[in-house]
């Protein structure tokens, strides 16, 4: 039984799989390309210092042998070259000949495989653990935890934000107070796609001509753009700054409006003299300063009016919003499976549920990955196949996998035919680019926050005189910052410079934007209550005392997450709606709030009360990324980038205001009464503006 994957035919199942297939119909298969790249690495490692020639590689790697009679030498060379590129992108160095020679022996030096040893001190390990709490996005957090495990090494449990309270450092611990202070801030600085785009930008050279598809404000479909890269930065949103070759001027592009990959422009264009002059004179700082400009209110109202006039188009059929994310590119699949195998080989058993959470993949993808590992191996000189053994063996049927294997959740172990090769493959492979970027951003942000707090304390005229307690606190803070800087330095040694630069830019954009936000962070850090005068989404103003737990930055929005005494529950308060705030330093937060503060922040979601009503919303291509903020239940993403979701709103007034603020980028399709009210309100406010 075979499967077409990336234009290739999967190899036949092994004997063990044939036995399983006799018991159940197979409907999930190993990923041929992943198993082939894994087998290539394992075969060369297994050969030791002697290495393997091309002929030996083609004969020993099962997924080359099975195609050898059907495949020309040129086709095999292309396949071999692609697999080597995938392994190199994972950080695996395959020695290459200076010229193409059939007798050259390919080698992978075991000493160079995976990350070099990066021993961490106790304080560095605590800093690493705290860094995971800064991120709220589930997939970003999983990247960060994988990076944490890679740094801590297979001999130690990965530092985790979900660590047992019994191992949480006490307040007297040298690193405890500063590390706990760092959790005052949590952020979600972009979607998975935006992180993908950022890692692509980090790999590019400055002043390099690039191309991508982009949907500008008000546009209905993406258009190709040809740009010379000048810079990128975070200012609420991610931005790419470049010289637009087709418009002959500097332009800024929001990354959440980029569709598909960003890559070098091929062939590279010959720049004109005006283009060169404009690029040399480009003021990137001015481009960033201009991002804070206010939108024209009349233009926004006209856009909302135009979008809502007349009857709504019939919504298309929507699919569950929790549908699997788009498939990873081939090199990312290889990297994930090699990292998964390393973790399984280094652990004494890993439950499938942990692998699902760790890699943020679907059950079907996990089954494909396990089957890919199971089909990885090689043939020795005697043509005896040696494949990796997985226990318990995964079934070949998705229903059996989800209804039995996952429900049982028995720990999975791997056994390599060669113990020597298994020891090498058990090493942490690399820091994935998203994981490394997440970790560096977290460390930079924590260090900057600690420096800002120290400056605030030094500038405070009311600060107490230097005492033994103050001196001890200062020493603890200095020790923690020193550990964070040391950890950052160790990571920097194994990363490309582009990622380090990207992390610095993003950390700067993640800092508190104003004095009010800094005051709220101080309240979270100090564990004291705050009195708020707050206007909710419907325009109702209340006064309440809250017990702060996190300050959460979600793109351009800032939230205070707190236990609300008025509502007797956790609530999210949008910073732009806080009309007044007064810290209550003499009133500590409750134990309930302290427990909430110890947990990682989650993306703000309003409570669904009895007055909630169902809506169907259409987001233009330029605003499609915003849909995630509104808890989509079902959705459809159109080929032109339009995103239609079904969800619920608690307040009709809040939805009307949102439509007016987004100026036609958000359209209510259902219910009709909201469309009519948006139209009426837009006309009324336009009339007032024209007076």
N, C-alpha and C positions, 0 to 999 in steps of 0.2 A: 504494500500500500504506500503510495507516494503523495507528495504535496508540492505544489508550485510555490516557491518562496523566492522573491526578488528575481523572478525570471528563470529560476533554476529548479530542477527536480530533486526533491529530497531523496536521500538514500533509503534502501529498504531497511526495515526494522531489524534489530538484533534478535538472536534466538530467544532471549528472555522476553523481549517484547512480543514475539510471535506467540509465545505461550500465553501471555496476558491477553493478546488480541483474540485468542480462541475463546476466552471467557466473556468478552465484551466487545462491542463494535468500537473501533478506534475513531475518534473524531477530533483529536488534538495531536499535533505532531511536533517533533523537535524542530527548531529553526536551523536549517541546514548551514547557513552562513556562520552562525554563532558557533555551532558544534565544530565546524571546519577550522575556524580561527583558534578555538580552544585546543583542538587536537594538534594543530601546527605548533603552538607554544609548548604543549606537553611533550610532543615527540622530540623536538629539538632539545628541550631540557633533559629528557630521559637519555639522550645520546651522550650527555656529559661533555667534557672538554673536546672530544673528537669531532663533535658536530655532525652534520649530515649534508651530503651533496643534494642538488636538485633532484637527481634521479632517485636517491634514497628517500627523500621527502615525498615524492610522488608515489613511491611504492609503499611507504609505511603509513601515511595518513589515510585512514579509511575513506574519507570523503573525497580524496583525490583518486584513490584506487578504483572506487566504484564507477567513476566517470572516465577512467583513462582510455578505454576502448572507443568511447563516443566523442572524445574531445581532442581537438588538434593541439599541437604544441603551443601555438600562439594563444589559443583560448586559455590553456592552462597557465601560461605565463601571466596573462592578465589577471586571472583568478588569484594566483599566488601573490602577485604584486598588491592586489587589493587587500588580501588577508594580512600581509605584512604591514600595510598602512594602518589597518584597524588596530593591530597589536601595538604599533608605535604610538598611536593616538592615546593608548592606555598607559603609556610610559614604559613599555617593554622594548628594550634595545636589542634588535637583531643585527648582528654584525654583517655588513655588506661588502662585497668585493669592489675594488676600485673600477674594474671592468668586468663585463659579463663573461664568466668562466664556468664551464660545466663541472669542472673538478673542484670548484670552491666549496668549502664546508661551512655551512651556516651554523652559528653558535649563539646561544643566549647565556651570558655569564651569570650563574646563580647568585654571585655576590652583588650583581647590579639589578637583580629582579626586585621589583616592588620598592616601597619607600625605604630610605636608609633609616637606621635606628634613630629615633628621636626621644630619648628618655626624658620623662617629665618629672618635675619635682611635685611634692604634695600640693603646694600652692598653685602651681601651673595646672594641675589636674582639677582643682576646685574652680579655677578661672574657666577652664574648658567646659566644665559642667554648667556653670552659670551662663556661659555664652549661648547655650541652646535655648535659654528662656527668653531671649530677646526676639526670637522669630515666632510669628503666630501662624503663618501659612503651613499647612500640614506637610506638603511636599518639601518645602524649603527646610522645615525642621528635620525631615527624614534625611535630606542631604547632609545637614549639619551633624546629625548623630552618626552617620556613616563616616564623615571626616573625623569625628571625635574618636570613634573606634580605631580608625586607621592610625591616628596619632598615639593613642594610648597603647596600641599594640595588642596582638591576639592573646597575650598572657594575662591581660587585665580586663575586667568588665568595662564596657564603654560608659563613660560618664553620661548621665541622662538627666533630663529635667524632671523625670518621673521617679527619681531615686527615692528610696524609702526615707521617711523622716528620721529614722534611727541613724542614718549616716550624714544627715545635714549638719554642717559645722555649727557649734554653739556660738552664741554672741561673743564669747571670749576668745574664739579661734582667731589667730592673726589675720586670716583672710576673710573672716565671716562678714564683718560690717561692710567693708567696701564692696564685696561681691554681692551682698544682699541689696546694697544701694543700687547696683547696676540693674536690678530687675525692675526699677521704677519705670523703665522705658521698654516698650515692646513695639515692634513695627512689622508691617507688611508692605514692602516697597515695590510690589509688582507681581504680575502673574507668572506662571511657569514660562509662558512664551516670551515675556519681557526678559526674564533671566537668561533664556536661550539667546536672545538678541544681544544682551550685554556681554556674554562670554564670546560671542562672535566679534563684537566690537573690540574687546580686549585683545584679541589675537591679531588685529589689523594694525598696520603701520600708520602713524599720523601722516596727513597729506596724501593718503592713498585714495585713488578713485574707486568708488564702490557703487553698487546698485541694489535696489530693493523696490518692492511695491508698497505704495503708501496711499491712505485715504485721508485727505485733508478735511478740515471742518466744513460740513455742508455737502461734501461730495458723496455720491451714491455708490461708487465702486472704486477699488484701488487703481492707481496709475503707476507705471514704472517711473522711477526717479534715478537720475545719474548725478552723483554728488562726490565732491572731494571732501573726505573726512577731516574736520578741524578739531573736534572735541566731543565729549559726551559728559553729561552731568545729571544730578538729581535735584529738582526743585519742585517737590510735591509729586510730579510725574518724572519719568525718565525722559531725557531729551538727547537727541543726536544733533550736533551743530555741524553744518557743512556748507560748502560753496556749491550751489546748484548749477550744474554745467548747462542746463537747458534754459535757465532763467538768468544766468549771469549775475547772480547775487547770493549773499549769505542767507541761509534759511535754517530754521529749527524744526525738528520733527519729533513728535511724541512717539516713543517706542510702542505704546499700546495701540497705535494706529498703523504700525508696520505689519504687513502680511507676508508670511514666509521668511526665508532666510535673508541675511545681509551678507554679501560677499564681494570679492574684488570684481571690478568692471573689466571684462575681457571682450576684445583686446583693450589694453589700456589706451585711452585717447591721447592725442597730442594737444596739450593745453595751449590756448591762444595767449598772446601777451596781456590782453585785458584780464583774462582769467588768472594768470599768474600774479598780476598786480593786485587783484582783489583778494586773492588768497593770502598774499604776503601782508596785506593791510588789514586783514579781518580782525575785528575786535570781538573775541569770544565773550568777554565779560559783559559787553553791551548787549549781546544776544540774550544772555541769561537775565540781565537786569530787566529787559523788555518783557520777560515772561510773566511778571507780576502785574501787568497792565489789566485794568478792569474791562470787561466786555461791555459793548454798547447796549444798554438796556432796551432801547427801541428795536435794535436788530434782533435781539433775543425774543422779544414779544412778537415781532412779525413772523419769526421762524416758527414759534409755537402756534400762532394763529393759522398759518398756512398748513401746518402738519395736521391740525385738528378740524379744520373746516370740512363740512360734508360728511357723508356716511363713511364709516371705517371699512377698509377692505376685509374680506373674510380671512380670519387667521388660518394658517396651514395646520396640518396635523403635527403635534409636538411629541417629542420623545422624552423619556425620563432624563432629567438634568444630570443624574449621576452616571450617565453612560460613560464607558471607558474613554480616557483621554486619547488623543491621537498617538499613533505608534512612534516609538523612539527611532531615530536614524540608526543605521546598521552599526556604526562605531560605538554608539551609546549602548546598544544591546550587548555587544561584546564586552564592553566595560562593566556593565551591570552583572552579567553572568560570571565573569572572572572574579568580581568582588564578592558575589554571593558564594561562589565555591570556596574562596579564601576564608570567608567567615565560617562556613560549614566545616571546613577542614580544621580550623583553629579552635572551634568550640567543641564541647562535649555533647552536643545535641542542640538543635535549634528548632523551635516549633514553627510550623507553616504560618501560623497567625503572625508571628514576629517578622517573618520574611515579607508578608503582605504589607505590614505597616512600615517596615524598614525601607522598602523600595517603592512604596506607593503604587503598586501594580494590581491588576485584577486577578482573580483566581485563575482565569484561563491563561494569562500571561505567566503566572507563577508555574503552572503546569508545563507550559512550553519551555520555560527556563530549566526546570528540573529534568525534563526529557532531553534537552540540549546537553546538559551536564552528563546525563546517563549515556548519551551516544558519543561522548568525547573520549578519544583514546587513540591508540596506534597499533600497528602490527610490527612485531619484532622481526629479526632476520629469519626466523623460522616460520614467518607468516602466521603467527598465533596472535589473535586479536586480544588486546588488553584494554578493557573499558572501565570507567569509573563505576563503582557500585554504590547505589543509594539505598539506604534502609530507613524506613520501609519504602519499598519500591513504589513509585507513583503509578496510578492506573493510567490507561490510555484514553479514558472516556471522561468528559467534563462532568457529567452527572455523578459518576462514581467519585470523582475527585472532590466535588463540592459537598456531596451528601454523606460521604464516608470519611475520606482522607482528611478533609479540613475539619469536620465535626470531631473526629477522634483527636486531631491536633497532637499526634505523637511526635516527639523530637526526632528530627532528621539527622542522620550522620552520613558522612562520605568515607569511602575507603578507596585509596589509590592503588593501582597495581604495583607501583614503585613507591616505596616509603620515602626515598630520597627526593623524588620529584614532588611528592605530596608535601614534604616539608617546605619546599620552595614556594609552591602554589598557595600555601597557607598564609603567606605573608600578605599584609595589606598591600594591595596592588598600587594604588595611587590615591591622592586626594582628587576626587572628581572636580571638574571645573566649577560646577554650581556649588558643591560642598565647600571647596576652598574659598570661593568668593563669599559665600554666606558667613564662613568663619572669620575671615579677615574683616568683613564689614562689622560683625559683632564686636570683635576685639578693638577695632579702631573707635567704634562708638563708645564702648565702655571706657577706654582710656581717655577719650575726649570728655566724657561726662565726669570722670573723676577729676580731671584737670579743672573743669569748669566749677565743680563743687569746691575744690580747694581755693580757687580764685575768689568765689563768693564768700567763703569763710574768712579769708584774709582781708577782704574789703568791708566786712561787717563791723561797724564801730561798736556794736553792742556785744561782740564776742567776749567770752569770759577770758580772764587772764590765763596765761599758760600755766597749767597744772600738770601733775604727774599723769592724770587721766587723759588730758588733752595730748600730752606728749606721746602716750601709748597709742592713742587713736591715730595720731599723725604717722607714727612708725608703722602701724598696721596698714594704713592707706598706702604709704610709700612701698611697703613690701608687696602689696597686692598689685599696684601699678607696675612695679618692677617685674613681677612674674608675668603679667599680661604682655609687657613689652618683650620679655625674653621669649615667650611662646610665639608672639608674632614674628620675631626674628627667625625662629626655627622653621616656621611654616614658610616664610619668605624664601628660604634657601632652596626649597624644592618646588617653587612655583615660577612661572614666567612673569616677567616684569609687568606685562599688560594687565594681568589680574590684580597685581598689587596696586597699580595706579587706579584701576576701576574701583577697588574697595575703598581707597582713600576718598575718591570723589563722592561715592555713595554715602559713606559715613558722615561727610560734611553736610550732605543734604538731609540726613536723618536727625540732625540735632534739633533741639527745641527752637521754635521760630520766634518766640516773644517772651516777655517777662511773665505773662500769665501762665504760659505752659511750664516755664521753669519753676514757678511758685507751686504749681500742682505736683510736679515731680518731687519737689522738696517735701511736700506733705506726704506723698507715698513713701519716700525714703524715711521720713521721721515718724511714720505711723500715727499721724494725727488727723482729726476730722477737719472737714471743710464745710462752711456754710455757703450754699449756692442760691443765686437768683437765676432761674432757668426758664427759658422759653421753649416749649416742646414743639414738635413738628406741626401741630395744629394752630400754634400761635398763643396757647395758654401759658401764662407766666405763674410759676410757683416758687416758693422759698422752702428750702429743705436743708437738712444736715446729712452729709454723706460721709462714708468711711472709705477713702481712696485705696485702691489696690494696684492699679497700673495706669500709666499714660500710654495710649496706643496710637501710633501714627499709621494711618492707612492712606498712602499716597498724599494728596494735598489736605486730607482731613486729619484732625487730631481729636481724640476722644479721651475723656476721663472715665475709667472703669472703676466702679465703686459699689459698696453695699449701701443701698438707699434706705434710710430709716423711715422715710415717708411711705415708700412702696413695700418695705420689708422684704427686699430681695435685691439681687445684683442688677445693676443698670449701667447703660452706656450713655454718657452725656457728651454730645457733640460740642467741641470747643467754641465754634462760632455762635452757638446758642446760649452760652453762659454769659448772662448780662452783668453779673457781679459775683465775686468770690471773696471769701474771708477765711483764711486758715484759723483753726482753733488749736493752737499748740498745746494747750493745757488739757485737751480732751482726746485721749488715745482711742484708737479704733478697737473694735471688739475682737474676740477670739475668732468669730466667724469670718470677719474680714481678713484677719491674719492668715487663715487657712486658704482663702481665695487668693491672697497675694503670693502665696508660695507655689501656686499652680501657674503654668504658662498661660499667658493671655490668649484669648480666642477672638476671632473676628467678630465685630459687633453685629448682633442680630436682635431686632426688637422683639419683645414678648408678643405672642399671638393671643390676644384677648378675645372676649366674646363679641366685640364689635368689628372684628376683622372681616374684610370682604375680598373676594377673588378678583384678580385683574389679569389681562393679557397685554403685555407691553412690547413695543417695537423699538429697538435701539438701532440707530444708524450705524454704518460701518465705523465711523469715527468715534462712536461712543460705546461700541459693543463690549469693551472690557469692563465698563461700569456695571453691567448686568449682574456680575457676581456679588455686588454689594447688597442685592435685593432678594437674596435667598431663592433663586429660581427653582421651581418644582419640576417643570417640564420646559423644553426648549427646542428650538431649531435654528441652526446657523446656515444662512443662505450662501450660495456660491459667491455673491458679491460682498459678503461680510456682514450683512444685516443679521441681527440676532433678535429672535422673538421668544419671549419667555412667558410662562404663567407663574404667578406668585400671589401673594396677598399683601394688603396694606391695612394698617390699623386706623389710619386717619385719611379721610378724603381731602382735607385741606392740605395735608403734607404732600399728597400726590399731585395736586393742582400746582402747588408752589414748585415742586420739582420739575414739572413739565415746562413751566414758565422760565425757570433758571437755565434749563438745557436748550432752550431756543430751537425746538424742532428736532433735536437729536434723539429725543424720547417722545414716542407717540403712544397714547392709550388706544388700544383697539377694542377692549371690553373693560368696563361697561360703558354703554353709550352716554349715560348721564354725566360721567366724568368728562368725556370729550366735549359735551355741550358746555359744561362749567369752565373748562379750560379756555374754550373759544370766547365765552362771555367775559371772563376775567381779563384775557389778553386785550380785548377791545376796550374795556374800561380803563386799563392802565395805559394803553397807547393814547387814549383820549386825554388823560391827565397830563401825559408827557408833552402833548402837542399844544397845551394851553399856555 
